[in-house]
Amino acid sequence: MDENTVRQMRTELPDLQPYWMPFTGNRFFKQHPRIINRAQGMYCYTPDGHRLLDMVAGLWCSNAGHCHPKIVEAIQSQAETLDYSMAFQLGHPKVFELANKLTGIAPEDIDYAFFVNSGSESVDTALKMALGYHRIRGQGERTRFIGREKGYHGVGFGGISVGGISPNRKMFGAMLPGVDHLPHTHNLEHNAYTRGLPEWGLHLADELENIIALHDASTIAAVIVEPVAGSAGVIIPPKGYLKRLRDICDKYGILLIFDEVICGFGRVGDTFASSRFEVTPDLMTTAKGLTSGTVPMGAVLAKSDIYDTFMTGPEGAIEFFHGYTYSGHPLAAAAGCAALDVYSGEGLYQRARSLEGYFEDGLHSLKGEPNVIDVRNIGLIGAVELQPIEGQPTARAMQVFRYCYDNGVIVRTTGDTLAFSPPLIIEKEQIDTLVETLRNALRGK
């Protein structure tokens, strides 16, 4: 973007300074703004008409593409009918409809949905459910959580505590007490350029046994992992890894929580990663694709045993002292119902699976390009890892990001990894556009 365009844009926009932007270099951005003012389908647009192929679905969330007419219509209709309804001691039809639709596509035995407003809230809610579950059962000493290195579970105090991405933690000091972490499974020596699930790394799940021996199983409430780690750079679970975690948790009476905020709703080529990998957790956290990114919403999905455990005491008593002003908001519930209808009605789960091979071939064709040290993928989620510039971590990936943006493609950077999670409506020609734009960026054209 040339300086004349930037100056013109600034004259047409509000003052950029008052907005403290999240996960953004604010000073650099406000000198070099990148503004999106509309979107449709696979594309976003800048105020000067620059068209951008969105290869990250907004932020892993716009799975049905931008401004899908059926979802837009549902939100508009709901806004005209019921703008808000208190979530405590009152309900409205759409939130019950959404709970039915959501549990209807969840793995067997996942029969209840508790609505929140984001992935971060979903994680903190699931952690509280785990603590409450054990306490009600007379095992209140189970207060410890086990997360995983490189895990991302939002930015609430609970999510940061169980998460394992250093920059998200180091500024804030001590978080929740009594948290430990499994080793991550990212290993280029053994797994570089794997297509789908790596063969190496199953043994790393057995490290949970060592952590349990250290702390004693009677102190541990839950293990939480992302089936596919997204924000750390698309780390794919080794074959059998998630099943091994499930077996160990069952052995010691520990709850297993899958964070499916990123990999739910078709992202990995099935409704949920737990369905794709045939491993059912006790609790699932969701958000993002639940409404195709249109209205903030998340949900914790729970097994019947957990819900039933809370249903004690006098019939009129509150069983779970937790919730949010906007839990199950009418507009979000309407968006969620419409999004789930679009996913199933337009066959988007199946579409993601059918395009997996083409997406995989395209990304892996970048092997051998300058500074590429790994490519990995599952469903419609993928990553290209780059050799960092010595002494300048993240700089190489950011160079590629800026090149792609200037040439009409939005990609995501996490460290020196380029991550991709396109809307499920993507066409093969658009996958080709991504790959060739990346190839030119890597070659410095």
PLY file of the C-alpha trace (Angstrom):
ply
format ascii 1.0
element vertex 445
property float x
property float y
property float z
element edge 444
property int vertex1
property int vertex2
end_header
0.00 0.00 0.00
1.61 3.29 -1.08
1.85 6.38 1.16
-0.80 8.30 -0.80
-3.32 5.50 -0.21
-2.46 5.36 3.50
-2.88 9.15 3.84
-6.22 9.04 2.02
-7.41 6.16 4.19
-6.54 8.05 7.36
-8.63 11.01 6.28
-11.65 8.72 5.78
-11.33 6.80 9.08
-11.91 7.77 12.70
-8.86 8.52 14.83
-7.03 5.20 15.22
-5.28 6.05 18.49
-7.96 5.39 21.16
-8.38 1.72 20.24
-5.99 -0.56 22.17
-5.80 -3.47 19.74
-5.51 -7.11 20.91
-2.48 -9.28 20.01
-1.25 -6.46 17.75
1.81 -4.27 17.53
-0.25 -1.13 18.10
2.44 1.44 17.32
3.39 -0.19 14.02
-0.21 -0.83 12.98
-1.31 2.75 13.51
1.53 3.92 11.29
0.77 1.20 8.69
-2.94 0.39 9.07
-4.60 -2.55 7.35
-8.33 -1.96 7.46
-11.09 -4.34 6.37
-14.47 -2.66 5.86
-16.56 -5.39 4.20
-16.50 -9.08 3.34
-18.43 -11.62 1.30
-17.90 -15.32 0.85
-14.20 -16.08 0.55
-13.11 -12.45 0.29
-12.47 -9.39 2.45
-12.15 -5.85 1.08
-10.26 -2.74 2.13
-11.75 0.77 1.89
-9.81 1.39 -1.34
-11.27 -1.76 -2.94
-8.30 -4.11 -2.47
-9.70 -7.68 -2.56
-8.21 -10.24 -0.19
-8.68 -14.01 -0.34
-9.30 -14.95 3.29
-7.27 -18.10 4.01
-7.80 -17.99 7.79
-11.63 -17.71 7.88
-11.49 -14.45 9.81
-9.64 -15.98 12.74
-10.35 -19.71 12.40
-14.08 -18.93 12.70
-15.94 -17.92 9.49
-16.36 -21.54 8.40
-19.37 -20.86 6.14
-17.64 -17.88 4.55
-18.37 -14.24 5.24
-21.89 -12.82 5.39
-23.64 -16.04 4.42
-27.15 -14.85 3.47
-29.00 -17.47 5.56
-27.04 -16.59 8.69
-27.41 -12.86 8.07
-31.16 -13.26 7.60
-31.47 -15.25 10.84
-29.66 -12.56 12.82
-31.71 -9.77 11.29
-34.98 -11.57 11.96
-34.02 -12.30 15.56
-32.98 -8.69 16.18
-36.46 -7.57 15.10
-38.19 -10.12 17.35
-36.21 -10.46 20.58
-33.03 -8.47 21.08
-32.20 -9.75 24.57
-33.59 -12.06 27.21
-32.15 -12.59 30.68
-30.32 -15.90 30.88
-30.90 -16.46 34.61
-34.23 -18.12 35.49
-35.60 -17.28 32.02
-35.16 -18.80 28.59
-36.07 -18.18 24.96
-36.85 -20.67 22.17
-33.69 -20.28 20.07
-31.27 -21.20 22.83
-33.06 -24.51 23.44
-33.21 -25.14 19.70
-29.48 -24.54 19.43
-28.69 -26.85 22.35
-30.63 -29.62 20.61
-28.89 -29.05 17.27
-25.48 -28.88 18.90
-25.76 -32.00 21.03
-27.31 -33.74 18.03
-24.02 -33.53 16.11
-21.76 -34.10 19.12
-20.20 -37.49 19.89
-22.34 -40.07 21.64
-22.96 -39.40 25.37
-22.30 -35.64 24.95
-25.85 -34.53 25.71
-25.71 -31.08 27.31
-24.62 -27.59 26.21
-23.77 -24.65 28.48
-23.53 -21.39 26.52
-20.89 -18.71 26.93
-19.53 -15.90 24.76
-16.05 -16.94 23.67
-13.50 -19.70 23.64
-11.76 -18.21 26.66
-14.99 -18.31 28.64
-15.68 -21.80 27.39
-12.36 -23.04 28.79
-12.73 -21.34 32.16
-16.28 -22.71 32.41
-15.11 -26.26 31.67
-12.40 -26.00 34.31
-14.99 -24.87 36.87
-17.28 -27.73 35.86
-14.45 -30.18 36.46
-13.74 -28.79 39.94
-17.43 -28.80 40.85
-17.96 -32.31 39.53
-15.28 -33.79 41.77
-16.33 -31.75 44.79
-19.95 -32.90 44.56
-18.73 -36.49 44.36
-16.79 -36.07 47.59
-13.39 -35.68 45.92
-12.83 -31.99 46.54
-9.08 -32.56 46.83
-8.99 -32.98 43.04
-8.02 -29.41 42.18
-5.01 -29.82 39.90
-5.15 -29.37 36.11
-2.79 -30.79 33.51
-2.37 -28.79 30.30
0.25 -29.16 27.58
3.25 -27.19 26.38
2.38 -25.05 23.33
-1.31 -25.37 24.17
-3.59 -22.37 23.70
-6.77 -22.18 25.73
-7.75 -18.53 25.52
-6.77 -15.61 27.70
-8.78 -16.04 30.91
-6.79 -16.77 34.05
-7.72 -20.45 33.85
-6.95 -20.72 30.15
-3.57 -19.02 30.49
-2.71 -21.28 33.42
-3.33 -24.52 31.55
-2.02 -23.07 28.29
1.61 -23.49 27.33
2.57 -20.58 25.07
5.25 -18.61 26.88
4.56 -15.04 25.63
0.93 -15.37 26.74
2.04 -16.23 30.29
5.27 -14.47 31.19
3.91 -10.93 31.57
1.32 -11.92 34.15
3.24 -13.98 36.69
1.53 -16.68 38.73
-1.84 -17.87 37.47
-3.88 -20.73 38.92
-1.92 -22.79 41.43
-1.37 -26.52 41.02
-1.08 -26.73 37.22
1.35 -28.98 35.37
1.96 -29.54 31.67
2.48 -32.47 29.34
5.31 -32.19 26.81
4.25 -31.01 23.37
4.41 -33.36 20.38
6.07 -31.02 17.86
9.25 -32.70 16.62
10.75 -31.86 13.23
13.41 -34.56 13.45
10.78 -37.29 13.43
7.64 -35.70 11.98
8.63 -33.09 9.39
6.46 -33.10 6.25
3.97 -35.59 7.66
0.70 -35.78 5.76
-2.06 -36.10 8.35
-1.29 -37.81 11.67
2.38 -38.39 12.50
3.58 -41.94 13.12
6.00 -40.81 15.83
5.05 -39.45 19.25
2.49 -41.81 20.79
4.86 -42.43 23.71
4.60 -38.77 24.73
1.07 -39.44 26.00
2.62 -41.79 28.55
4.27 -38.77 30.18
0.87 -38.26 31.78
1.59 -41.35 33.88
4.75 -39.67 35.22
2.88 -36.47 36.08
0.18 -38.47 37.84
2.83 -40.35 39.82
4.42 -37.03 40.83
1.24 -35.36 42.07
-0.94 -38.41 42.87
-4.10 -39.05 40.89
-6.29 -38.11 43.84
-5.24 -34.45 43.41
-5.90 -34.14 39.67
-9.25 -32.87 38.36
-8.74 -32.83 34.60
-6.41 -32.98 31.63
-7.06 -30.41 28.89
-5.60 -30.52 25.37
-6.43 -29.27 21.90
-6.92 -32.31 19.63
-5.13 -30.22 16.99
-3.15 -27.34 18.48
-3.93 -24.28 16.38
-2.35 -21.12 17.74
0.99 -22.83 18.38
1.27 -23.47 14.65
-1.03 -26.39 13.74
0.45 -29.28 15.69
-1.20 -32.57 14.66
-1.62 -35.36 17.26
0.42 -38.54 16.69
-1.53 -41.66 15.81
-3.13 -43.14 18.92
-2.06 -40.21 21.13
-5.53 -38.94 22.05
-6.83 -42.46 22.65
-3.91 -43.09 25.03
-4.75 -39.94 26.99
-8.37 -41.11 27.19
-7.31 -44.50 28.55
-4.99 -43.03 31.18
-7.63 -40.54 32.36
-10.17 -43.36 32.67
-7.68 -45.43 34.65
-7.32 -42.75 37.32
-10.77 -41.14 37.33
-9.49 -37.91 35.75
-11.72 -35.90 33.42
-10.52 -35.32 29.87
-11.32 -31.96 28.26
-10.89 -31.38 24.53
-10.52 -27.75 23.49
-12.28 -27.76 20.11
-12.61 -23.99 19.78
-10.54 -24.05 16.59
-10.97 -27.59 15.27
-14.73 -27.93 15.73
-17.44 -27.45 13.08
-15.78 -29.03 10.08
-12.29 -27.66 10.40
-10.64 -31.09 10.53
-13.01 -32.75 8.08
-15.72 -33.83 10.53
-18.16 -32.16 12.90
-15.53 -32.27 15.65
-11.98 -33.56 16.01
-13.26 -35.96 18.66
-15.49 -37.50 15.99
-12.71 -37.60 13.40
-10.30 -39.28 15.83
-13.00 -41.41 17.50
-12.09 -40.31 21.03
-14.85 -38.85 23.22
-13.83 -36.47 26.01
-15.86 -35.72 29.14
-16.10 -32.02 28.29
-15.63 -30.15 25.01
-15.05 -26.43 24.66
-16.33 -24.75 21.50
-16.74 -21.25 20.03
-15.59 -19.60 16.75
-17.31 -21.74 14.08
-20.38 -22.20 16.27
-21.87 -19.05 14.72
-19.47 -18.95 11.76
-17.90 -15.97 13.52
-20.93 -13.72 13.08
-21.93 -13.17 16.73
-19.67 -13.96 19.70
-20.67 -17.28 21.26
-19.18 -20.41 22.76
-20.46 -23.56 24.41
-19.19 -26.22 26.76
-20.52 -29.63 25.77
-20.78 -32.12 28.61
-21.41 -35.80 29.11
-24.65 -36.75 30.84
-22.77 -38.06 33.87
-21.32 -34.62 34.57
-24.66 -32.85 34.18
-26.46 -35.45 36.31
-23.86 -35.14 39.06
-24.70 -31.44 39.42
-28.45 -32.11 39.57
-28.64 -32.52 43.35
-30.29 -30.74 46.27
-33.78 -29.17 46.33
-35.45 -29.11 42.93
-35.59 -25.30 42.78
-31.98 -24.79 43.87
-29.28 -23.43 41.56
-26.99 -26.35 40.76
-24.08 -24.47 39.14
-23.28 -20.95 40.30
-21.84 -19.76 37.03
-22.95 -17.94 33.89
-22.76 -14.70 31.96
-25.11 -11.83 31.17
-24.94 -12.79 27.52
-25.05 -16.60 27.89
-27.22 -17.92 25.06
-27.90 -14.42 23.71
-30.86 -14.49 21.28
-28.88 -13.09 18.32
-26.03 -15.51 18.93
-28.43 -18.44 19.30
-30.14 -17.52 16.04
-26.78 -17.25 14.31
-25.71 -20.62 15.75
-28.87 -22.37 14.58
-28.50 -20.92 11.10
-24.78 -21.76 10.93
-25.34 -25.39 11.91
-28.12 -25.63 9.33
-25.79 -24.24 6.66
-22.98 -26.63 7.58
-25.23 -29.66 7.33
-27.56 -28.44 4.56
-24.72 -27.45 2.24
-22.59 -30.48 3.08
-19.68 -28.41 4.36
-18.37 -31.07 6.77
-18.10 -33.49 3.87
-16.71 -30.77 1.62
-13.86 -30.13 4.02
-13.00 -33.81 4.03
-13.23 -34.10 0.23
-10.86 -31.16 -0.30
-8.36 -32.37 2.29
-6.21 -34.23 -0.23
-6.07 -31.34 -2.71
-5.26 -28.88 0.09
-2.59 -31.27 1.37
-0.97 -31.71 -2.02
-0.88 -27.97 -2.58
0.76 -27.17 0.73
3.26 -30.04 0.50
4.31 -28.87 -2.96
6.09 -26.07 -1.08
8.61 -28.53 0.33
12.02 -27.48 -0.97
11.11 -23.82 -1.36
13.48 -21.34 0.33
13.47 -21.52 4.14
10.62 -24.05 4.39
11.42 -26.58 7.14
8.06 -28.30 7.58
4.54 -28.63 6.18
1.67 -30.24 8.12
-2.06 -30.58 7.65
-5.35 -32.24 8.59
-8.77 -31.45 7.10
-8.81 -27.80 6.02
-6.16 -26.69 8.47
-2.50 -26.49 7.54
0.82 -24.89 8.30
4.14 -24.09 6.67
6.98 -23.63 9.13
9.90 -21.42 8.16
13.51 -21.25 9.26
13.74 -18.18 11.52
16.07 -15.33 10.64
18.92 -15.52 13.13
18.32 -13.05 15.95
14.96 -11.98 14.49
12.31 -14.51 15.53
8.94 -14.12 13.73
10.42 -11.71 11.17
10.53 -14.15 8.24
6.91 -15.21 8.63
5.85 -11.58 8.96
7.61 -10.78 5.69
5.55 -13.48 3.98
2.36 -12.22 5.65
2.93 -8.71 4.30
3.77 -9.98 0.82
0.63 -12.09 0.75
-1.52 -9.21 1.95
-0.14 -6.88 -0.68
-0.83 -9.58 -3.29
-4.40 -10.30 -2.28
-4.22 -13.15 0.26
-4.67 -13.14 4.05
-2.60 -15.70 5.97
-1.94 -16.09 9.68
1.44 -16.05 11.40
2.28 -17.67 14.70
5.96 -17.38 15.46
7.70 -18.32 12.23
4.88 -20.60 11.14
2.30 -19.66 8.52
-1.11 -21.11 9.40
-4.14 -21.60 7.15
-7.77 -22.40 7.93
-9.89 -21.30 4.97
-13.68 -21.18 4.98
-15.15 -24.57 4.13
-16.64 -23.12 0.94
-13.20 -22.76 -0.66
-12.71 -23.83 -4.28
-9.70 -25.67 -5.69
-8.71 -22.61 -7.72
-8.48 -20.59 -4.51
-6.23 -23.21 -2.94
-4.04 -22.84 -6.04
-3.98 -19.07 -5.53
-2.81 -19.50 -1.94
-0.04 -21.92 -2.88
1.31 -19.86 -5.75
1.21 -16.64 -3.73
3.15 -18.38 -0.97
5.62 -19.78 -3.48
6.29 -16.32 -4.92
6.64 -14.86 -1.43
9.14 -17.51 -0.41
11.14 -16.99 -3.59
11.15 -13.23 -3.03
9.42 -12.42 -6.31
0 1
1 2
2 3
3 4
4 5
5 6
6 7
7 8
8 9
9 10
10 11
11 12
12 13
13 14
14 15
15 16
16 17
17 18
18 19
19 20
20 21
21 22
22 23
23 24
24 25
25 26
26 27
27 28
28 29
29 30
30 31
31 32
32 33
33 34
34 35
35 36
36 37
37 38
38 39
39 40
40 41
41 42
42 43
43 44
44 45
45 46
46 47
47 48
48 49
49 50
50 51
51 52
52 53
53 54
54 55
55 56
56 57
57 58
58 59
59 60
60 61
61 62
62 63
63 64
64 65
65 66
66 67
67 68
68 69
69 70
70 71
71 72
72 73
73 74
74 75
75 76
76 77
77 78
78 79
79 80
80 81
81 82
82 83
83 84
84 85
85 86
86 87
87 88
88 89
89 90
90 91
91 92
92 93
93 94
94 95
95 96
96 97
97 98
98 99
99 100
100 101
101 102
102 103
103 104
104 105
105 106
106 107
107 108
108 109
109 110
110 111
111 112
112 113
113 114
114 115
115 116
116 117
117 118
118 119
119 120
120 121
121 122
122 123
123 124
124 125
125 126
126 127
127 128
128 129
129 130
130 131
131 132
132 133
133 134
134 135
135 136
136 137
137 138
138 139
139 140
140 141
141 142
142 143
143 144
144 145
145 146
146 147
147 148
148 149
149 150
150 151
151 152
152 153
153 154
154 155
155 156
156 157
157 158
158 159
159 160
160 161
161 162
162 163
163 164
164 165
165 166
166 167
167 168
168 169
169 170
170 171
171 172
172 173
173 174
174 175
175 176
176 177
177 178
178 179
179 180
180 181
181 182
182 183
183 184
184 185
185 186
186 187
187 188
188 189
189 190
190 191
191 192
192 193
193 194
194 195
195 196
196 197
197 198
198 199
199 200
200 201
201 202
202 203
203 204
204 205
205 206
206 207
207 208
208 209
209 210
210 211
211 212
212 213
213 214
214 215
215 216
216 217
217 218
218 219
219 220
220 221
221 222
222 223
223 224
224 225
225 226
226 227
227 228
228 229
229 230
230 231
231 232
232 233
233 234
234 235
235 236
236 237
237 238
238 239
239 240
240 241
241 242
242 243
243 244
244 245
245 246
246 247
247 248
248 249
249 250
250 251
251 252
252 253
253 254
254 255
255 256
256 257
257 258
258 259
259 260
260 261
261 262
262 263
263 264
264 265
265 266
266 267
267 268
268 269
269 270
270 271
271 272
272 273
273 274
274 275
275 276
276 277
277 278
278 279
279 280
280 281
281 282
282 283
283 284
284 285
285 286
286 287
287 288
288 289
289 290
290 291
291 292
292 293
293 294
294 295
295 296
296 297
297 298
298 299
299 300
300 301
301 302
302 303
303 304
304 305
305 306
306 307
307 308
308 309
309 310
310 311
311 312
312 313
313 314
314 315
315 316
316 317
317 318
318 319
319 320
320 321
321 322
322 323
323 324
324 325
325 326
326 327
327 328
328 329
329 330
330 331
331 332
332 333
333 334
334 335
335 336
336 337
337 338
338 339
339 340
340 341
341 342
342 343
343 344
344 345
345 346
346 347
347 348
348 349
349 350
350 351
351 352
352 353
353 354
354 355
355 356
356 357
357 358
358 359
359 360
360 361
361 362
362 363
363 364
364 365
365 366
366 367
367 368
368 369
369 370
370 371
371 372
372 373
373 374
374 375
375 376
376 377
377 378
378 379
379 380
380 381
381 382
382 383
383 384
384 385
385 386
386 387
387 388
388 389
389 390
390 391
391 392
392 393
393 394
394 395
395 396
396 397
397 398
398 399
399 400
400 401
401 402
402 403
403 404
404 405
405 406
406 407
407 408
408 409
409 410
410 411
411 412
412 413
413 414
414 415
415 416
416 417
417 418
418 419
419 420
420 421
421 422
422 423
423 424
424 425
425 426
426 427
427 428
428 429
429 430
430 431
431 432
432 433
433 434
434 435
435 436
436 437
437 438
438 439
439 440
440 441
441 442
442 443
443 444
